[in-house]
């Protein structure tokens, strides 16, 4: 499992290189898939190429977004620019939805009047080459997303993997068309692809909106935070009112921490520093805000 890169500069440039790779590959893949459509006259392959148009647009948007998100906090953006990644992901989701609707509009008339297909063998071979490139880029993006904790790269990787599975279904269906001669399968495949595209776009848009609305960290991440905090119970530390959120690759946690009342201000501050260091060791990009309080009467299950 790839662990997050602690060096902020290294993580930033890895995001940029990965996004640039995805953009260049997206242009190449679109040209290959559109060429396959021109050779075959298949709306199923056209629908596959239509999704690649989205890949190119979202790749360009992701590159710009990741560059802006990596800029340091300034006078007007004290918490940084990480949330712009969510805006990019929402726009990508909208583009995916638009692509799905477009494919439906193109495919439905073919149900009424199927069109003959040509040179399927060459067209399918080109489509498979494009899909292989897509798969390699998607795996690179997924690895970089884990290393840099980037939702924009994660969204792009998920989209490309969806594209790979879509192409696989289209190729399999068109092989069946070639074997049976049932040309009506071509628009039926295109409609199935369109529905799949719409589902992907809706899921991505919903998840990105959740980030803009400051959804809490995942249950697994919060359990990890609590487990680290519980290590300090033997030193008289208790905590409550813990809140978490995420902004792009940046995580935030704030909490009230009770410390033994006999500690001096300096000792309490040192203890808080050790707690913060332990949390950041697990989550390098974590922004921690601790409100120190003297211990009060014992409270059951204070978290």
C-alpha positions, 0 to 999 in steps of 0.5 A: 500500500502506497503511503502519503508523501509527507513532503508538500512540494514533492506531492504537489509536483507529483500531482501536476505530472500525473495530471499532465500525463492524463491530459496527453493520454486523453487526447491520444485516446480520443483520437484513436476511439474517434478514428475507430468510429469513423472506420466502423460507423458504430454508435457504440464506439462513438459513445465510447469516444464521447466519454473520451472527450470528457476525459480530455476536458476534465484532464485540462480542468484537473491540471489547472485545478491541481496547480491552483490547489497547490498554491500556499495560503494567502491573505484572503485564503488562510486555509489554502485553496484545497477546496477548488479540487471539489469544484473541479470534480463537480464540473467533471461530474457535470461533463460526464452527465452531459456526455451520457445524455448526448450518447442517448440522443444519438443512439435512440434513433438507431433503434428505429433505423439500425445502420450497417457497420463496416471494418469492425475488426480494425475498429475494435483493435484500435479501441482495445489499444486505446483502452490499454493506454487508458488502463495504464494511465488510470493505475498511475493516477490511482497510485498518485492519488493515494500518495498525494491524497488528491480527490481530483486524481482519485476522481480522474482515476475512477473515471478512466477505470469506468471508461476501460470497463465501458470499452470492454463491454462495447468491444464484447458486444460488437464482436457479438454483432459481427458474429450474429449480424444483429446490428440493433445490438449496436444502439442497445450497447450505446444506450447501456453505455450512456446509462453507465456514464450517467450513473458515474457522473451522478455519483462523482457529483454527489461525492464532490458536493459532500466535500464542499459541504464539509463532510466529516472524515471517514469512519476509519480515519476518525477511528484512527484519530481516536486511537491515537488520542486514547494513547495519552489517557495514561497521562491524564488526557481526555478529549471531547467535541472533536470535529473533522473535515477535509479540503482537497488533500488537506484534513482538519481536526479540532477538539477540546483536550482536558489535561491534569490541572497540576500541569503548568501552562508550559507543560500542558502546551508541550503535552498538546504538541506531542499529541499533535505530532502523534496525529500528524505522524499518521496523517502528514497533511493534518491541520490540528487545532486543540483547545486546552482545558483543565481537567474537570470532574470525571466524565464517562466516555468523554470523547 
